[in-house]
């Protein structure tokens, strides 16, 4: 019984080859930022340009 318990414990705690969760979260967040920036970038740039033109009077 002890042998089975040891093998099971090793299998549960053996994380070789697994990508840690924080790496996946970081990559997915970066991907979302790139996608959102790609879609909203031109619109945000236009809003910024309009705001600058209103402030400077041009």
N, C-alpha and C positions, 0 to 999 in steps of 0.2 A: 504493500500500500504506500509506503514511504517513497518508493521509486516512482510510482505513478504521480504522486504529488509533486515530486521534484521536476519531472518532465513537463507537467502541466504548468508549474510555476515558471520554468524556463521559457516555455512557449508564450506565456502571457506577457512576460517582461522582456522578451527579445524583440527589440524594435529595429534591428539592422535592416536597412533598405527602406524603411518607412520615412516619408517626408514629414517632418514635424508640422503640426497644425498651424503654427505661427508663420511658417514659410508660405503655406498655401493662402492664408489670409492676406499676407503682404502682397503676394503676386496677384490675387484677385482684386485687391484694393487698387493696386497700380493699374491693372487692366481697366477697371471702372473709371478711374481718373482719366486715363488716355481716351477712352471712348466718349465720356462726357465732355472733355475738353475739345475733342475733335468736332463734336456736334454743336456745342454751345460757344466755342471760341469765336467764330465770326460774329455772332450776335452780340457777345459781350464786348468785342472790339468796337462794333458799331455804336453801342450804347456809350462806351467810354469816349469815343470820338465826338459824339453829340454833346456829351457833358462838357468836354473841354472846349468845344466851339461856343457853347452857351456862356461859359465862364469868361473866355477871352474875347467874345464878341465877334468872332469871325464867321 
